[in-house]
Amino acid sequence: MFKKILLTSILLISSLDAHTAIMTCFDNGDDSITCEGGFSNGSSGSGVRMYVKHDDKKIIEGLMNENSEFTFSKPQNSYEVVFDAGEGHVVSIKGKEIIE
């Protein structure tokens, strides 16, 4: 019985701490793109792994800075930006959806 209560408590507590990854990107108008990211509970995206891929190959990699931003040179080909905070916390945006 104690194990059931403990497991139920752990599941309840972990669900209260649940958060969703959030990212938005915009074209700076100078051949660069800036993405901002974080979590629905207000947590910073600072240090989260970022990458840009073309045809499923990573062409740019980096981390969100202390302001939860990631800026990179706009690729000439089609691309996708990925905010990768780990399993269940990955957000991607296709380059064609990023506007000025």
C-alpha positions in Angstrom: 0.0 0.0 0.0 2.8 2.4 0.9 4.4 1.8 -2.5 1.2 2.7 -4.3 0.8 5.9 -2.3 4.5 6.8 -3.0 4.2 6.2 -6.7 0.9 8.2 -6.9 2.6 11.1 -5.1 5.6 11.1 -7.3 3.4 11.1 -10.5 1.3 13.9 -9.1 4.4 16.0 -8.2 6.0 15.4 -11.6 2.9 16.4 -13.4 2.7 19.7 -11.5 6.2 20.5 -12.7 5.4 19.7 -16.3 6.4 22.2 -18.9 6.3 22.6 -22.6 9.2 23.8 -24.8 8.4 27.0 -26.7 10.3 28.7 -29.5 9.8 31.5 -32.0 12.1 32.7 -34.8 12.2 35.8 -36.9 14.2 37.1 -39.9 16.3 40.1 -38.9 16.3 41.4 -42.5 20.1 41.3 -42.7 20.5 37.6 -43.7 20.4 36.4 -40.1 17.7 34.7 -38.1 17.1 35.0 -34.4 15.2 32.4 -32.4 14.0 32.8 -28.8 13.1 29.9 -26.6 12.1 28.8 -23.2 9.4 26.8 -21.4 5.7 27.3 -20.6 6.4 27.4 -16.9 8.6 30.5 -17.5 12.0 28.7 -17.3 14.8 30.1 -19.4 16.0 28.4 -22.5 19.6 29.5 -21.8 22.0 26.7 -22.6 19.5 24.6 -24.6 21.0 22.9 -27.7 20.0 24.5 -31.0 20.7 23.3 -34.5 19.8 24.1 -38.1 19.4 21.2 -40.5 19.0 20.8 -44.2 18.0 17.4 -45.7 18.2 15.9 -42.1 21.9 17.0 -41.8 22.9 19.5 -39.2 24.5 22.5 -40.9 24.7 24.9 -37.8 24.9 24.0 -34.1 25.0 26.0 -31.0 23.3 26.9 -27.7 20.8 29.4 -26.6 22.6 32.3 -24.9 22.0 33.8 -21.5 19.0 35.8 -23.0 17.5 32.5 -24.4 18.3 33.6 -27.9 20.1 31.9 -30.8 21.2 33.9 -33.9 22.6 32.4 -37.0 23.3 33.3 -40.7 20.3 32.5 -42.8 21.0 29.4 -45.0 20.5 29.8 -48.8 18.7 26.4 -49.1 15.6 25.2 -47.3 16.2 24.6 -43.6 14.6 23.8 -40.3 15.6 25.2 -36.9 15.4 22.8 -33.9 15.2 23.7 -30.1 16.4 20.5 -28.5 16.0 20.4 -24.7 15.8 16.6 -24.6 13.2 13.9 -24.9 9.7 15.4 -25.1 11.1 18.9 -25.3 11.9 19.4 -28.9 10.4 22.2 -31.1 11.2 22.8 -34.7 10.3 25.5 -37.2 10.7 25.3 -41.0 12.7 28.1 -42.5 9.8 29.0 -44.9 7.6 29.8 -41.9 10.1 32.4 -40.5 9.2 35.9 -41.5 10.6 39.4 -41.1 
